[in-house]
Amino acid sequence: MASRAPGVAIERIRFCNYYFFILTSVMRQVVFLRAVNVGGANRCQPALIAKQLSKFGVVNIGAVGTFVVRENVRESVLRNAIAEKLRFKCEIMICPARDIIKLASKDPFSRQPSGPDITRFVNVLAKRLFSPPALPLSLPSDDDWLLKVIAIEGRFVLGLYRRQMKAISYLGKVEKLLGVPATNRNWNTIKKVAEILDDA
């Protein structure tokens, strides 16, 4: 029997007591958990969750609740399976893998300042914004910013913040301004996810 190509699943359909086998594309997904910790409140063990959900081809990325899902599984089934493994209520953001690959391929920070004192980040939103704000959005001000939102691509908010204690507080303010739950990831994490998806 010929082996199936990567990214292709075989689906069995029954009709009038006959079985038909069709090839379907695998919809890979990426999962982002919001407000989880490796210790203390909202304690999460991402590596253990990935092991428990190995039947879905779940791969853990780092320690903050980021997973690549390689198998073809409905979003509702995946969401419920992850929720059952958590001991607390948590926002679960699930995105199609193609959206992550597309985002990473654009290199959106190419014209932005960089250096050891600047962190590039992506906020993953629970849903698309109905009315996105004018950009760039700089906090606390344009002339003396600690955090700057440079673009909004679908459910992804891209920005930079300076590595200062005050800057972290502005991440929460951005979420309030947008009015949609969000979870923050370093741009390096997004690139790593994209690399794993490309190799899958």
C-alpha positions, 0 to 999 in steps of 0.5 A: 500500500502506498504511503500517504504524503505529509499533510494528508489524512485518509478519511473513511466514509460509509454509504449504502453499506460500502466504505469509501476512502478519501484523501483530505488535507490535515488542518494543523493548529497552534494553541496558546494558553492565556495567563498560565504559570509553571508554579503557584497560581494557575499552575500548568505543566505544558510538557505533561499536557503534550504527552497526555494529548499525544494522540493529537500530535501535540508538541510543546513549545517552551513553558508558557502554554504554546502547542503545535497540533500536527494531527487533524482534529476539530477545534471544539474537540481540541479545546475540550481536551485541553480544558480537561487537562487544566485545573483552572479556567483558562482562555484557550486561543487556537489558530490555524497553522497557516496563519502563523506561517504567513505571519512569520514569513512577512518579517514585520519587524524588519524596519523597527528598532532592535537591540538588547533593551527592546523586546519584540512581541505578539499578542494573540487575540481571542477573536478579531477586532471589530474596529482596530485602533489607529496605528502606531499606538505608543504608550505612554506617548509617541515621543517617550514610548515604553510600548508600541503597537506597530501592526494588527494582522487578523488576530495578531497584535505586533509590537515592541516594548523596552525592557523596563519594569514600567513597560510590562504594565502597558501590556495589560493596558493594551489588552484593555484598550482593544477590549479582547482577551489576549495572550502575549508571546515573544516574537522568537517563540512565534518564529520557532513555532513557524520553523516547527510547522515548516519541518512537519 
